[in-house]
Amino acid sequence: MVQSWRVLLGLVLIAGCAPTLTPRQEQVYAAVADCRERTGAEAFLKYVDQDGRFAIEPMDLRQLIPFRQCLRDRHRVRFAGDDGDGWRRPP
């Protein structure tokens, strides 16, 4: 019984100290998951900054193009070189 309380206390402390995602990070993870499912692309995030900037691991170009287009069309993501970099805010 004493051991189970120690384990429970440890889990509560760890969960309380875990970093939380910003709303922008949550948007990125949701958008990538959606477009991975829709396009079948094997896309993996290298990192997601707190402001929502992210990098994708290199993948087959045949998968990358429709994956990025899905992010643009469905989630309003803009990439470097696109018209207006970053997340576009609704009007």
C-alpha positions as CSV (number, residue, x, y, z in Angstrom):
1,M,0.0,0.0,0.0
2,V,2.8,2.4,0.9
3,Q,4.6,1.7,-2.5
4,S,1.4,2.4,-4.5
5,W,1.1,5.9,-2.8
6,R,4.7,6.7,-3.6
7,V,4.2,5.7,-7.3
8,L,1.0,7.7,-7.4
9,L,2.6,10.7,-5.9
10,G,5.5,10.4,-8.3
11,L,3.2,10.3,-11.3
12,V,1.2,13.4,-10.0
13,L,4.4,15.3,-9.6
14,I,5.7,14.4,-13.0
15,A,2.4,15.2,-14.7
16,G,2.3,18.6,-12.9
17,C,5.8,19.5,-14.1
18,A,5.3,18.4,-17.7
19,P,5.5,21.3,-20.2
20,T,2.3,22.3,-21.8
21,L,1.8,23.1,-25.4
22,T,1.0,26.6,-26.6
23,P,-2.2,27.0,-28.8
24,R,0.1,27.4,-31.9
25,Q,1.9,24.2,-31.1
26,E,-1.4,22.4,-30.7
27,Q,-2.5,23.7,-34.1
28,V,0.7,22.4,-35.7
29,Y,0.4,19.0,-34.2
30,A,-3.3,18.7,-35.2
31,A,-2.7,20.0,-38.8
32,V,0.2,17.6,-39.3
33,A,-1.8,14.6,-38.0
34,D,-4.8,15.5,-40.2
35,C,-2.7,15.9,-43.4
36,R,-0.7,12.7,-42.6
37,E,-3.9,10.8,-42.5
38,R,-5.4,12.5,-45.6
39,T,-2.3,12.1,-47.8
40,G,-0.7,9.0,-46.4
41,A,2.6,10.9,-46.1
42,E,5.2,9.8,-43.7
43,A,5.8,13.2,-42.3
44,F,7.6,13.7,-39.0
45,L,8.1,16.9,-37.2
46,K,11.7,17.8,-36.3
47,Y,10.6,20.6,-33.9
48,V,7.7,22.9,-33.2
49,D,8.5,26.3,-31.7
50,Q,6.2,27.9,-29.1
51,D,5.1,30.5,-31.8
52,G,4.1,27.6,-34.1
53,R,7.1,27.6,-36.5
54,F,8.0,24.1,-37.3
55,A,10.3,21.9,-39.4
56,I,9.4,18.6,-41.1
57,E,11.8,15.7,-41.5
58,P,12.8,15.2,-45.1
59,M,10.6,12.8,-46.9
60,D,10.0,11.5,-50.4
61,L,9.2,14.5,-52.7
62,R,6.2,12.7,-54.1
63,Q,4.7,12.7,-50.6
64,L,5.9,16.2,-49.6
65,I,4.1,18.1,-52.3
66,P,0.6,16.9,-51.5
67,F,1.3,17.0,-47.8
68,R,2.4,20.7,-47.9
69,Q,-0.6,21.5,-50.2
70,C,-2.9,19.9,-47.6
71,L,-1.4,22.1,-44.9
72,R,-1.8,25.2,-47.1
73,D,-5.4,24.5,-48.2
74,R,-6.9,22.9,-45.1
75,H,-5.0,24.6,-42.3
76,R,-3.8,27.9,-43.8
77,V,-0.1,27.2,-43.2
78,R,2.4,29.3,-45.2
79,F,5.9,28.1,-45.9
80,A,9.0,30.2,-46.6
81,G,8.7,31.6,-50.1
82,D,4.9,31.5,-50.0
83,D,2.9,34.7,-50.0
84,G,3.1,35.8,-46.3
85,D,5.1,33.4,-44.2
86,G,3.7,31.6,-41.2
87,W,0.1,31.0,-40.1
88,R,-2.3,33.3,-41.8
89,R,-4.9,34.7,-39.5
90,P,-8.5,34.8,-40.7
91,P,-9.8,38.2,-41.9
